[in-house]
Amino acid sequence: MPDPALRAATFLDKGGVGKTTATAHLGVALDRHGYDVLLLDLAGKQGDLAKHFGLWGDIQADDDRWPNITTVFQDQWETISEKLPTAVEDLIVPTGEGPDLIPAHESLDGLDATLGNIDEAAERYSRLDEFLTGYVEDDYDVILVDLPGSTSNIAYNGLWAAKHVVAPVRPGPFEAGQAAQLRRDLKTIREEQDVNIELVMVLLNEVDERTKAGKAYLEEFEDEYPEALAPAQIPSSQDVQNAQMNGGTLFALERPSKTAQRAIEAYETDAEALVERLGGGR
């Protein structure tokens, strides 16, 4: 019997902090460390995670893609999976950089309302967990879930399923406040919903530790999150956008810039730390 897959969700109740970029790069870094990785995009119908790997155009071209990520939340999923032996396989797309991906779908737009019609919280928020446990967990070492930048029924499903949160944060007082709010929100979930969800990594994006402001910002987070702060912070690099335009992550660049190489090394370091914090390691 294989060990259950390690799970984490990238989440912060704010958009534009680098959740999807972190999910893609941590996923590739974990694959480079020898782990079988599955990425799930629940962040919205725009399919940003697939865009990081240059896959969104092909996925969009398949307008009638079914089953898709929203199918696994439906009451009929078990029956569908029984009658369609390739149902799980049909959900998954290879990224070309190692990890597999279950991409977003336009039907995510109505999923939150559909979940809201389920009366019992335990049933409403456990559907993703049931899918991962019953259908994909045994095939992967690590599962990373990219969540929307706001609390919702979809986000709660991801949090319940992952039980561990990676919170990417960009420098600034508002982002620091959002990270603090996240910690309070997770405490509320533990107390009110009796589900233990842990903040395992605060990942600082676009931090220049060579500047006074960067050093001060890093020190603030070291004091506030001594156990959760990632061991390496991600520097800003134009190559992130350049790589995405070419349909890949920083790891796919043939000639990464110095800042890109620093970011690659930081993601590799943080990926190793994440596995350890999730209770894994080799």
Secondary structure, DSSP 8 states (H G I E B T S, - for coil): -----EEEEE--SSSSSSHHHHHHHHHHHHHHTT--EEEEE-S-TT-HHHHHTT-HHHHHH-TT--S-GGGGGSTTHHHHHHH-TTHHHHH-EE-SSS-EEE---TTHHHHHHHHHT---HHHHSSHHHHHIIIIIGGG-SEEEEE--SS-SHHHHHHHHHH-EEEEEE-SSHHHHHHHHHHHHHHHHHHHHH----EEEEEEEBS--TTSHHHHHHHHHHHHH-TTTB-SS-B---THHHHHHHTTS-GGG-SS--HHHHHHHHHHHHHHHHHHHHTT---
